[in-house]
C-alpha cells in the first residue's frame, strides 16, 4: 500500500524527545513512505538516541539555526545522506525565561531579540539554507501557535509567533516562483518539553480540553503530524502562505459552550 509521501526526502528539525511534534511528524512521514533526515542542537546524543526509536532509524545532523557556519554547511551535511530534499519541517522555538510567564512589560530587548531570532527569523534562515537541496519544487512547513490574539503567560513568544506567521507569507511570496510552497500548521497545545518550560502553561491545557469543539488530546501528536504530512505531500499543489489550524476547532469559537 502506497503512502502520500512515497519517495519524498524530508529534513525535519526540532526532535528532542518522543513527545516532540517533530518526532510525531518524522514517525508518520516514514510510515507514509518518506526518507527522513533529522537535525539536532545542544543535546545531539539525545536526538540520536530518539532517532533510533523511529520505525527506520534516521541520521542526525547538528544544526544551530543561529550559527551562520552551521547554516552554510547544511546542504553539504544533508547530501551525505540523501542527494536532495523535497520538504522541510521547521519545528524550532525558544524564548529566555524572562520573556515568558507574565513578565511582558519587563523583558529586556536582548531576550526579546533571542526569542525572535530563534523562533521567527530562523524560519527564513532554514529555508534559504535548504534551498540548494530542493531544486525546483517542494514544500516547507513550520509550526506555530495561534498568534492572532494575546495569551496568558505566552508574552514575547506570542510576538515571535506573530513574526513567524508574517515571515511565512513573505517566504511564500519569494519561494513561489521556485515552485516551493510555504505553509504553517497552527497546533493546539501539546505536553512537549518546550511547553513544560512555560510557567503557567497549564491554563492552555485546561481551556483547550474544555472548549475545543472536536475535543483535544494534549498527548496525541498524530493529528498535527497528519496535517504536516499532507502539506509536505503533493496533495496541496496550489496552497502557499497558508496557516492550517489543527487545534480541535478551538480557534473558531468564543466563550465556552454550555450544555442545555
N, C-alpha and C positions, 0 to 999 in steps of 0.2 A: 504494500500500500504506500503510495507516494505522499510526501508531506508538502506543505506550502512553501518550505524553504529548501527543497531539494536542490543541491548543487550550489547553494549560497555559501559564501565565506564571510564570516562576521567577526568584527572586532568589538568586544564587549568590555566595558570598564565597570568599576565600582563593586567588584565582588570581594567581600571581606569575610562574611560568614554564610552559612546556608540560608539564613533569613534575609540576606541582601536581595533586593529586587533584581540586581544584576545576575545573581545566581539562578533565580527563578527563570529569567529570560534565557540564560545560557542553556539551562536544562531543557526547557521547552523547545528552544531553537534546534538543539541536537535531535530531539525526538521528532522534529519536523524536517529533518534531513540536512541541517546546516553543519558546516565545519566551523568551529569556534576557536578564536584566539582571545585570551584574556589579558587585561593589564592590571597591574597592582602597584601600590606605592607604600613605602614605610614598613609594612608587615608582609613582605614578599613571601617569606616561608609559610605564613598562614594562608595566603592566597594560593600558593602552590599545593598546600595540603587540601584545601577546599576544592581546588580544580580536579583533584583525583576522585572526588565524590560525584562528579558528573557522570552521566551514562557512558561517555567516552572521555577519559582524562584529557584535559586541554592544556596546551602550552601557555605559559605566563610570561609577559614582557613587563619590565619595570617602566613605569611612566608617571612622572610628576608633571602635571599639566601646567604648573607654574615655572617649569625649568625649560628654557629655550633649547638647551642641548638635548634633553630627552625628546622634545618635540621634533627637533631636526633629524634625529636618528630613528624616529618611529617607523618610517617606511622601510628602512633597511632591516630593522629588527623583525618587523612583521614578515618580510619576504624570506626570512629564514624558515618560516613555517608554511606560508601559502604565497602564491605568486601574485596575489591581488586580493581585494576585498569588494564585496557587494553591499555591505551595510555596516553601520557603526551605531552602537548604543552609548550615549553619554549618560552615565549614572553617577555623577560626581557632584558633591556639595559639601561645604564646610563653612562654619562661622565660629569665630572665637567665642568663648563663654560670655564675654561682656556684651556681645551683640544679640543675645537671646535672653529669654526669661523675664521680660518686663523692664529691661534697662534701656529702652529705646532712646530716651532723651539724654542719656549719659554716655553712650557708646563713643569712644574716640574714633576719629577718622581712620587711623591705621587699621583698626579692627574691622571697620566697615569696608575698607578697601580690600582686605583679605577675603571677606565674605563675597564681595562682588567678583573679585578676580577668580577665585576657585569655583564659585557656583554659577557664574554667568559668562564672564569673558572666556573661560576655559572651553565653552561650547564652540566658540569661533576658533580657538586655538587647536582643539582636537580636530575639528572639521577640516581646517586648512592643512594640518599635518597629515591627515589621512587621504587628502585629495589625490596625491600622486599614485595611490594604490587603487583608486576607484575607476580610472578610465572615464568613459562617457556613460554615466548612468549609475544608479544605486540609490540608497536611502540612508539618511541619518535621522536617528530618533533620540530625543532627550526626555528625561523625566522631570516633571515639575510638580509643584503643589499649588493649587489654585491661588493665583496672585491678584485676583480681581477685587479682593477685599482685605481688610486688616484682620489679623487673627490674634488672639491672646498668646503671649509669650514668644511668638514667631519673629516679631520685630524685624531686624535688619536682614534676616534670611528671607523674609517675605519680600522685602525690597529687592534683594538679589534675584529672587524668583521672577519678579516683575521684569527685571532687566533681562533675564533668560528668555522670557516669553517674547519680549521685544526683539532680542537678538535672533530668535527663531524666524521671525518674519523677514528680517534683513538677510539672513542666510538663505532663506527660501528664494528671495529676490536674486541674490548673486549666484547661487548654485543652480538655479533653474535652467539657464542656458547650457549648462553642462549635463543636463539630463538627470540631475540629482535632486531627489525630494528631501525636504527637511521638515520634520514634524515633532510635536511634543505629545506625550501622554501625561495627563494630569491625574495622578493616582491618589486615592484615598489613603489615610494613614495606615502604616504597617509597623509592627513591632521590630524594626530593624535596629542595628547598633546606633545609627545616626539619630533615629527618633528617640531612643532612650537617653541620648545626651542632651535633649532639650528639656529644661526644667518646666514642669507643668504640662508636659505633652499628653498626660492622661485625660485632660479636658477634651482634646480632639477625639480620643478614642471613645469616650462616653457619648459625646454628641453624635458621632458618626453611627454608632451601633443603634442609636435610638431613632435618628432622623432619616437615614438613607432609605428611600422608598423600596429598594430591592434588598435592603439589609446589607451588612458589610462585615467581612471577616478581617480581623486585624493580623491574622497569621497566614492567610492563603494568598500567595503571590501569583497564582496561576491566571486570574483574570487580567492582571496587568501584563503578564508575560504573553498571553494570547494576543492582546491588543498591540503590543510592541512587535510581535512576530508578524502580525498582519500588515503593519506599516512597513516592516523590513522586506516583506514579500512583494510579489508583483500584483497583488490584489487591489492596490490603490495607485494606479499609474498616473492619475491626474490630480493627486492630492498633495499639496505642499503649503507650508506656512500655517498648518492647522494645529489646534490643541484638542486632542481627543480625551474627554473625561472618562475615567474608569474609577468611579467612586460610589457605585451603588445608586447614582442619581442624586446624591447629596447636594451638588451644586445647583440643582434646578428647583429646590424647594426653600421655603422661608421658615416660618416657625414650625415647631414640632407638631405633627398631626395628632389629634386626639380622637380616639375611637368612640363611636356612639353606640 
